[in-house]
Amino acid sequence: MGVNLQLLGLQAIPRLAKKFNVKLEGFMALSDLYGRTPEGFQAAYKDCGKILNRFFEEFHVSWWDVYLNSDIGMERMALAKEIGLKEGDVVLDVGCGRGYFTIAAAKLVKEVVGLDIMDGGGRYGWWSNFKEAIVELKLTDKVSGLKADAQSVPLKDCSVDKAVAVHSIRNFQDERAIQNAMREMNRVISKDGEMVIVESIPIARNKAQEAHLALYRCKCKYSSGDLFYFTQEELLEMLEKAGLRGADSKVIDYNLSATPPIFYLNASLLKEERIKDAQMEYDKAIDLIKRHGEVSPPAVIIRVSKS
Ligand SMILES: C[S@@+](CC[C@H](N)C(=O)[O-])C[C@H]1O[C@@H](n2cnc3c(N)ncnc32)[C@H](O)[C@@H]1O
């Protein structure tokens, strides 16, 4: 079982253990693992796989149980419901990554196309992670994957009911790429369709969210591939600049670890003069997580009808 599913497993295990009254010895929760090297994480994933196998064999737990008991799965399911996906919808999931939102959408609708550029950059093996999850959750008849750039979606005009980008545009190249993708999402939705953007915003309402923001900021500063969270105003401005008006937005705060900012500072990749500050910032963020845990900040759901 791949890392993708084991990450869900790490989050689900404490809830499953409580449900089946299982005592976990030596189990390390995700928040205990921050600060560990990638090898440390791999070892934890391996242990997690063993515990999950026990749940599968002794308690007939399924991968759906794992997904629905993980913070990631709980948040994506809540979002899919909040967005109001309907049974008959055809959904384009833009920047689907390893498929966390694709899975939630596929639980509610008849067809989901997961689109992602999958250009490496720390995301090696994500298509196989995506496919593995879709197979394990028995969604192959509803879900397909499309390797493409969201700036040029290889679908016809008006061919989907909803084009949704969940926790993905912050991984786009820059604001121009985001605006191009927004125009494409608008192009492919049907006359009565809707495009929906879900993005975390840089606001902390508690210490665990503060800890998340501190480590995510480090990740953005000292590795590549992540833009820092945009404010609600910045996101709305990008839509305006893309020529899309009439957006409706709502802030939600599920207070779950829905987008764990797993990041290990590799000082050897930094310029000498940056190492000291980077290490201090990183250590401070890890310390915050150890003391308060890690929870994703609030997110904004922005909906726009076809222009
Ligand atoms: C955080 S991940 C996926 C989040 C996922 N939707 C979820 O629910 O967890 C963001 C994804 O955006 C993708 N991405 C970045 N730039 C892109 C582009 N120009 N077109 C399509 N996908 C892109 C990345 O490859 C990455 O897999």
The ligand as a Tripos MOL2 file, in Angstrom:
@<TRIPOS>MOLECULE
LIG
   27    29     1     0     0
SMALL
NO_CHARGES

@<TRIPOS>ATOM
      1 C1         -1.9870   20.0640   -3.1620 C.3       1 LIG1
      2 S1         -2.0720   19.1820   -4.6180 S.3       1 LIG1
      3 C2         -3.6300   18.4860   -4.7990 C.3       1 LIG1
      4 C3         -4.7570   18.7550   -3.8840 C.3       1 LIG1
      5 C4         -5.9450   17.8530   -4.1190 C.3       1 LIG1
      6 N1         -6.9130   18.5170   -4.9580 N.3       1 LIG1
      7 C5         -6.5700   17.4500   -2.7980 C.2       1 LIG1
      8 O1         -7.7970   17.4250   -2.6750 O.co2     1 LIG1
      9 O2         -5.7940   17.1130   -1.8820 O.co2     1 LIG1
     10 C6         -2.0540   20.3780   -5.9090 C.3       1 LIG1
     11 C7         -1.8620   19.7930   -7.2890 C.3       1 LIG1
     12 O3         -1.9010   20.8490   -8.2590 O.3       1 LIG1
     13 C8         -1.1690   20.3700   -9.3800 C.3       1 LIG1
     14 N2         -0.8420   21.4470  -10.3290 N.ar      1 LIG1
     15 C9          0.0600   22.4570  -10.2080 C.ar      1 LIG1
     16 N3          0.0700   23.2100  -11.3110 N.ar      1 LIG1
     17 C10        -0.8410   22.6920  -12.1630 C.ar      1 LIG1
     18 C11        -1.2830   23.0340  -13.4760 C.ar      1 LIG1
     19 N4         -0.7940   24.0780  -14.1080 N.pl3     1 LIG1
     20 N5         -2.2290   22.2660  -14.0490 N.ar      1 LIG1
     21 C12        -2.7400   21.1800  -13.3970 C.ar      1 LIG1
     22 N6         -2.3630   20.8150  -12.1620 N.ar      1 LIG1
     23 C13        -1.4330   21.5560  -11.5430 C.ar      1 LIG1
     24 C14         0.0530   19.7240   -8.7540 C.3       1 LIG1
     25 O4          0.6710   18.8050   -9.6460 O.3       1 LIG1
     26 C15        -0.5450   19.0590   -7.5050 C.3       1 LIG1
     27 O5         -0.7800   17.6920   -7.7140 O.3       1 LIG1
@<TRIPOS>BOND
     1     1     2 1
     2     2     3 1
     3     2    10 1
     4     3     4 1
     5     4     5 1
     6     5     6 1
     7     5     7 1
     8     7     8 2
     9     7     9 1
    10    10    11 1
    11    11    12 1
    12    11    26 1
    13    12    13 1
    14    13    14 1
    15    13    24 1
    16    14    15 ar
    17    14    23 ar
    18    15    16 ar
    19    16    17 ar
    20    17    18 ar
    21    17    23 ar
    22    18    19 1
    23    18    20 ar
    24    20    21 ar
    25    21    22 ar
    26    22    23 ar
    27    24    25 1
    28    24    26 1
    29    26    27 1
@<TRIPOS>SUBSTRUCTURE
     1 LIG1         1 GROUP 0 **** ****
